[in-house]
């Protein structure tokens, strides 16, 4: 395999902040090498005359008129929240380290 550049599985794991068990590294490296080899095969294809596409299927947006309508009462919406703060805000679980909302 003559890759444009060897990609080391440990480097990719570091970028993704993944820990890979040492016993899995060799298998994953082989998988990555196989993927790169397949990409090299694809690069050999003659695609001249083929119009670039953003998606394999023809997609069109289904749009509707943006019309203001009745909104739900605040109390109804807050009743669905897991917790609320002062009857105004929805309290959600913390996703980043730091001070908790109170």
MIPA-564010 format. One record per residue: residue number from 1; x, z, y of N, C-alpha, C in turn. Coordinates in steps of 0.1 Angstrom, whole numbers. Layout:
// MIPA-564010
SITE pos  n_xx  n_zz  n_yy ca_xx ca_zz ca_yy  c_xx  c_zz  c_yy
SITE NUM     X     Z     Y     X     Z     Y     X     Z     Y
...
This chain:
// MIPA-564010
SITE pos  n_xx  n_zz  n_yy ca_xx ca_zz ca_yy  c_xx  c_zz  c_yy
SITE   1     8     0   -12     0     0     0     9     0    12
SITE   2     7    -9    21    14   -10    33     5    -7    45
SITE   3     2     5    47    -7     9    58     0     7    72
SITE   4    -8     5    82    -2     4    95     5    17    99
SITE   5     0    27    94     6    40    96     0    50    86
SITE   6     8    57    79     3    67    69    -4    78    77
SITE   7   -15    82    72   -23    93    78   -22   104    68
SITE   8   -17   115    72   -15   127    63   -28   135    63
SITE   9   -33   139    52   -45   146    51   -45   159    58
SITE  10   -33   166    57   -32   179    64   -33   177    79
SITE  11   -29   166    85   -30   164    99   -45   162   103
SITE  12   -52   154    95   -66   152    98   -74   165    96
SITE  13   -71   173    86   -77   186    84   -75   195    96
SITE  14   -63   195   101   -60   203   113   -68   199   125
SITE  15   -70   186   127   -78   181   138   -92   185   137
SITE  16   -97   186   124  -111   190   122  -112   205   120
SITE  17  -101   212   121  -101   226   119  -106   230   105
SITE  18  -102   223    95  -105   225    81   -94   231    73
SITE  19   -97   240    65   -86   245    56   -88   238    42
SITE  20   -77   232    38   -78   225    25   -69   233    15
SITE  21   -75   236     4   -67   243    -7   -56   234   -12
SITE  22   -44   239   -14   -33   231   -18   -36   223   -31
SITE  23   -44   228   -40   -47   220   -52   -56   208   -49
SITE  24   -62   207   -37   -71   196   -34   -63   186   -25
SITE  25   -52   189   -20   -45   180   -10   -41   167   -17
SITE  26   -36   167   -29   -31   154   -35   -43   145   -37
SITE  27   -54   150   -42   -66   142   -45   -72   136   -32
SITE  28   -72   145   -21   -78   140    -9   -68   130    -2
SITE  29   -55   132    -4   -46   122     2   -48   109    -5
SITE  30   -50   109   -18   -52    96   -26   -65    90   -21
SITE  31   -76    98   -19   -88    92   -13   -86    86     0
SITE  32   -78    92     9   -76    87    22   -68    74    21
SITE  33   -58    74    12   -50    62    10   -59    50     6
SITE  34   -68    53    -3   -77    43    -8   -86    37     3
SITE  35   -91    46    12   -99    42    23   -91    33    32
SITE  36   -79    37    35   -70    29    44   -67    15    38
SITE  37   -65    15    25   -63     2    18   -75    -7    19
SITE  38   -87    -1    18   -99    -9    19  -100   -15    33
SITE  39   -97    -6    43   -98   -11    57   -88   -23    59
SITE  40   -76   -22    53   -66   -33    54   -72   -46    47
SITE  41   -79   -44    36   -86   -56    30   -96   -62    40
SITE  42  -104   -54    47  -114   -59    56  -107   -66    68
SITE  43   -95   -61    72   -88   -67    83   -83   -81    80
SITE  44   -82   -84    67   -78   -98    63   -89  -108    64
SITE  45  -101  -104    65  -113  -113    65  -113  -121    78
SITE  46  -116  -134    77  -118  -143    88  -132  -141    94
SITE  47  -132  -135   105  -145  -132   111  -148  -141   124
SITE  48  -139  -151   126  -141  -160   137  -154  -167   136
SITE  49  -161  -168   147  -174  -174   146  -186  -165   143
SITE  50  -183  -152   140  -193  -143   137  -195  -134   149
SITE  51  -207  -134   154  -210  -127   167  -210  -112   164
SITE  52  -203  -104   172  -202   -90   170  -216   -84   172
SITE  53  -219   -73   164  -231   -66   165  -228   -51   166
SITE  54  -238   -44   172  -237   -30   173  -243   -23   162
SITE  55  -252   -30   155  -259   -24   143  -262   -35   133
SITE  56  -263   -31   121  -265   -41   110  -279   -47   111
SITE  57  -289   -39   115  -302   -44   116  -306   -46   131
SITE  58  -315   -56   133  -320   -58   147  -329   -47   151
SITE  59  -325   -40   161  -333   -29   166  -338   -32   180
SITE  60  -350   -28   182  -356   -28   196  -362   -15   199
SITE  61  -361   -11   211  -367     1   216  -382     1   217
SITE  62  -388    11   211  -403    12   213  -405    21   225
SITE  63  -408    16   236  -410    24   248  -425    25   252
SITE  64  -428    35   259  -441    36   264  -440    40   279
SITE  65  -451    39   286  -452    43   300  -449    58   301
SITE  66  -441    62   310  -438    76   313  -449    81   322
SITE  67  -459    88   316  -470    93   323  -471   108   322
SITE  68  -472   115   333  -473   129   333  -486   133   326
SITE  69  -486   144   318  -498   148   311  -499   163   312
SITE  70  -508   169   305  -510   183   305  -498   189   297
SITE  71  -493   200   303  -483   207   296  -488   220   290
SITE  72  -481   226   281  -486   238   274  -484   250   284
SITE  73  -492   260   283  -490   272   291  -477   279   287
SITE  74  -470   285   297  -458   292   294  -459   302   283
SITE  75  -470   310   283  -472   320   273  -472   314   259
SITE  76  -479   303   258  -480   296   245  -466   292   240
SITE  77  -458   286   249  -445   282   245  -435   293   242
SITE  78  -436   304   250  -427   315   248  -431   323   235
SITE  79  -444   322   231  -448   328   218  -441   322   206
SITE  80  -437   310   207  -430   304   196  -415   307   196
SITE  81  -410   313   207  -395   316   208  -392   328   199
SITE  82  -380   328   193  -376   340   185  -375   353   194
SITE  83  -371   352   206  -371   363   215  -371   358   230
SITE  84  -375   366   239  -375   362   253  -369   372   262
SITE  85  -365   368   273  -359   377   283  -367   377   296
SITE  86  -373   388   299  -381   389   311  -393   380   312
SITE  87  -398   375   301  -410   366   302  -407   352   307
SITE  88  -394   349   310  -390   337   316  -381   328   308
SITE  89  -372   335   301  -362   327   294  -363   329   279
SITE  90  -358   319   271  -358   320   257  -344   325   253
SITE  91  -344   336   245  -331   342   240  -328   335   227
SITE  92  -316   330   226  -311   323   213  -299   330   208
SITE  93  -296   328   196  -284   334   190  -272   329   197
SITE  94  -262   337   198  -249   334   204  -242   324   195
SITE  95  -236   313   201  -229   303   193  -214   303   197
SITE  96  -211   310   208  -197   311   212  -193   325   213
SITE  97  -181   329   211  -177   343   212  -177   347   227
SITE  98  -181   359   229  -182   365   242  -193   374   244
SITE  99  -197   377   256  -208   386   259  -221   381   254
SITE 100  -229   390   248  -242   386   243  -252   386   255
SITE 101  -262   378   254  -272   378   264  -280   391   262
SITE 102  -285   396   273  -293   408   272  -306   406   279
